[in-house]
Structures are given as C-alpha cells and as structure tokens.
Amino acid sequence: MRKKWVVSKDEVDSKQVQDLQDSLSCSKVIAKLLVRKNIYTFQQAQEFFHPDFKNLHDPYIFNDMEKSVNRIRQAIENKEKIVIFGDYDVDGTTATSLLLIGLRKLGADVDFYIPNRMIEGYGLSMSGNKAVLRKKAQVVITVDCGINAVNEIKDLNQEGVDVIITDHHTPKKVLPDAFAIIDPKLEDSKYPYHDLAGVGIAFKLILAIYHKYNIDDIENISTFFDLVGLGTIADIVPLTGENRILASLGIKELQERKNLGLSCLLNLAGLKTCKLKSSDIVFKLAPRINAAGRLGSADRAVDLMTTTIPEDAQVLAQSVHSENQKRQQIDQKTFLEACDMIELKYQDLDKTFFIVLATEHWHPGVIGIVASKIVEKYNRPTILITFAEGEGSGSARSIRNFNIFECLSEFQEYLKSFGGHKYAAGLTILPEYIDIFEQKINEYASEKLTLEDIRPQIHIANELKLQEIDEDLLKWLKLFSPFGPGNMNPIFISKKVMIVGYPYTVGTNHLKIKTIQNDKTLDLIGFNMGELSPFLKKGSFVDIVYSLEENEWKDIIRIQGKLKDIRPYVSE
C-alpha cells in the first residue's frame, strides 16, 4: 500500500525559533524541532539534551508507596519470605531481576516466580498462587502484572499473604483488594508521569526502599540503570519525560557492561564493540531475552541478568541466544501463514478495519511478535489467536490512533479475560464467540477509524536541502536520542534529487542508492526495499524521505540516509 507523506504543519513561532537558534548556536532546523517539542529556552534544551537522574519525580508521590516500603522493610527485618511475581517479557524479567538484586543487597529472604507462558499464560493464576505458597511466601510483590487479578489476590489474602501490586497496565473498574497498589494509571493517582514501564515502577520502589535505608546515593542506585533502561526501551513505551531519562541512563550503563549476563549476550548479538543505540536494544538484545519466555522458561532470563558467576553468564547467554534463533524461524513461518490467511479471508481490505486471525497450530509465544508485524504491513489493529484445549489465547496490537484496551473493554462479555494498554493487549476467548466478537470489533473500528487512518503514514519533520546535511547537523540530531515512541528519529524530505550511478541490492533485500543535489551527495539505504531497484534509473529525479544516521565501515564514519520512501519527482 502506498504510504501517505504527512509533512508537519505545526505552526512555530519564528521569534521562539530565532531565540533558540541564538542561545544554542544551532541551525534553524534544530531549533524548529525543539520548539515543536515545546522546548523554548536554553535551560529546557539542556535538560532535554542531557537527561539527568536528579530530574526524576519523588517515588513517594505514588499512592501506597510509603505503605509498601514499610511492609517490605518489616519483611526484611523479620526475615519473612518475599516472592516477586513477574511477567515473562523483557519488561517483566528486568523488573524481577532489578528487585531481586536490590532486595538481596539489603539482606532480604527473597525469591521469584514467573509463570510459564504456554501452561499458565499471563499474570497471576490459581496455579501460580500454589507455586508461591510452596515457596512459603509471606509477601508477594507483583511486577508488570496484577492490577486486574481480583480473584487471584483474594485467594492469596485468604492464605495470609500480603500482596503489593506494582503494575503499569490500565486498571478495570474493580480493583484487587491488595495490601498496596502502585500503578500510575490508577484513577486517583497523583503521580505526574503515567507512561512508566513495569520495570520503571519497580525501579521507583527500590529507590523508595533505599531512601529509607539512607543508601540512595547515585553510586548505589546507578547499578540498576542498565536493567531499568533495557526494560523501558524494550517495552516500547513513550521515550518522553522520565522514560527518556531512564532510557538514556540505561544505555550509558549498558555500555559499561557491568552486568555479566547482559555483557555476554551483547557479544553474542554482535554488539561487542559498537556504541549502543535504542534500536540495538529493540532489535537485537530484547528479542534474545524475550525468547527465553516465549519458547520455554523465562527463569533463564532472570538467572542471566542476576548471576555473578562468569561461567554461568556465558552458558545462560548462549542458551537464550540459541532459543532466539529457533524463535526467529517460528516467527517467519507464522508471519507468512498469517499473510496468506489475510489474502484469502479479506477480499476487500478497504472495508476491513480490524484483522482477526485464529488457528490451532500457532505457537502462543510468537503471536504477539507476528501481530506487530501484521500491523506494520497492513496498518490495522490486529488480533492473532491460537487454540489449545478448547480455549483461544490471543495477542492484540494496534495503530497509533486506536486504543485497543478501550475496544476490548467495550466487548468484554465475549472474552474470558483480557488486559493491557492502548497499543497492546492479551486476551482469552472461547471458540464459539470468535465470529461475533470479530464482527463487533470491526464495526466498532469502522466507526472510530477512517480510510486515511488505516493508510500507512510517514510523518515528516522538515524539508532539507542536501547541502544542509553535515557533521554539525548530525551532532545536534544525536543529542535527540535515545529514539523511540514519542521521540522518534526525525524524518526529512528532500525534493528533486538526482540518482547517481545504478541502484543495487545488498543483504537479503536492502536497497542502496546515491543521490545528488547541487553537487552535494547523500548515500541511502532502504531496508527491505530491494524490489524497487529495477524501477529507479540513473539520472532520474526523485523525492526522498529519510532519517539521518552515522554509518561506520572499516573504522570510517560517514553520514548515511535511512530511506523510508521514494517517489518520482513531479514539478509543482
């Protein structure tokens, strides 16, 4: 489907842009990008460009934080058994690891439990309760789950267990009767930032606990930066506000390679010497950690991130790395099957606003990844469902202007269970309800979305002449990182550039072209765009849409464009 190019029409105050240009000694392009982020002064720009731990909010603003800290401190001092109940994705395993490391340093008697994705599914369950009771739990701390586990927490209460929920998912109307709840999405939450990942909230809990013990200096706290940064970036939460600070601090700490397990995994991921970026975490590190919980036990991921024995770190890293290779093969097979099903099932995609696919043989550990790929290809909210023992387990992913959690909430009478947030959710459903459920959510989506909404869009920040691209511009653009949702790498458009030489394909299907405009050249690479090569002619004029990055090859660093789309130039 041809992508719609949306050039930013945000009106910016020319005086604000000029003032920022003057105070920062930067280009107009950079000043406009900052003003669009509501950054108007030198001081605001410095805070944005140099994320600082000191600018994090006080964790005690959270509802129930004081109560939670006091109960955990009591458990530590009385040698009560604390069990951390986590989730099997990167957010959940980093949060679990962070609390394990943090509480062990305080001498706590602490263990953890993560459910098996294939057997128990997401979050607390009655079988999970039995497991934590076998561990003699007196206090359970949930991470990245628990906010909607009403019955399960009632069951633990009856066994005399105090449950402290730390979660970032959207609560339903009825809250669990837990000892304490720490969730920025609570209706009465006073916490000023709502987009923390689960690991971000676990980090806030450790900050608060360490404050009580008077060991909240940066030297002690910085040991958690790699885990909180990794989990935050991997969970694809907005990299704004506190998340931007945590992501930035996390990348710097990961670069130091102090965590034995993560250091070994970085080496296996081909990131031994390079300077880390958020994209390295999203596409190379996180999938390997996720693979442990997708195809087997996520305990290995926690063991990897908490081990202090070099030999164990190497073995565990190799284990999850190998598991990821298997996961990639299953992913690709499932994705191709899903695409074939879409072509057969939906004869007229213009009348399809929501994709729902269900089958019996898909691996439940990969349907979330594949749903994301389907959304990327077809730009429609998507649910993939796989059946086992008469029940469907589903993963939902959404597009930027459609709240998947609200949609599922509207039709929860057809679901056994569901939970999640705006862009991602999980659900269980009985087979007999799938047809009516799909009909209802498609009708709902058709009322909420237009054809323009489901047409893939590229949001362009600014027009650039190739002459404006130099080392100084790239130096400023690098200060905008780490990039992610809410803070994407700026995309530029350059019009009427000439193709120099012959476009060609590299790797599996990646397009390489060189362009020129008024004697200034720019090399570009378009990932998975190799099929365009035969249609691009030497000497022809085109419009290009791209982001800018450094390309290092044999110790030589050059500026390269990352091509997003290309069209023949048409005079206006």
Secondary structure, DSSP 8 states (H G I E B T S, - for coil): ---EEEE------HHHHHHHHHHHT--HHHHHHHHHTT--SHHHHHHHHS--GGGS--GGGSTTHHHHHHHHHHHHHTT-EEEEE--SSHHHHHHHHHHHHHHHHTT-EEEEE---TTTT-SS--HHHHHHHHHTT-SEEEEES--TT-HHHHHHHHHTT-EEEEE--S---SS----SEEE-TTSTT---S-----HHHHHHHHHHHHHHHTT--SHHHHGGGHHHHHHHHHHTT---SHHHHHHHHHHHHHHHHT-SHHHHHHHHHTT-SSS---HHHIIIIIHHHHHHHHHHS-THHHHHHHH---HHHHHHHHHHHHHHHHHHHHHHHHHHHHHHHHHHHH-S-GGG--SEEEEESSS-TTTHHHHHHHHHHHH-S-EEEEEEETTEEEEEEE--TT--HHHHHHHTGGG-SEEEE-SSEEEEEE-GGGHHHHHHHHHHHHHHH--TTTTS-EEEE-EE--GGG-SHHHHHHHHTT-S-BTTB----EEEEEEEEEEEEEEETTTEEEEEEEETTEEEEEEETT-GGGGGG--TT-EEEEEEEEEEEEETTEEEEEEEEEEEEE----
